[in-house]
């Protein structure tokens, strides 16, 4: 299963875990940090470029080459299992 970096990791120590649970239940826990240090405008621009790049690349490739890439990706996925 993939590691989810968006979730805050819980402490492994039993006492620290208990304190974290009590703090969360009583509302004394720190609010989650929403600022991840990324510039929102830069993120938007990057997303715009990504949305254009995939279809442009697919249009440029031949059907045979797209098929080869898909087969290679499928083989890689099946090897992981």
Secondary structure, 3 states (H helix, E strand, C coil): CCCCCCCCCCCCCHHHHHHHHHHHHHCCCCCCCCCCCCCHHHHHHHHHHHHHHHHHHHHHCCHHHHHHHHHHHHHHHHHHC
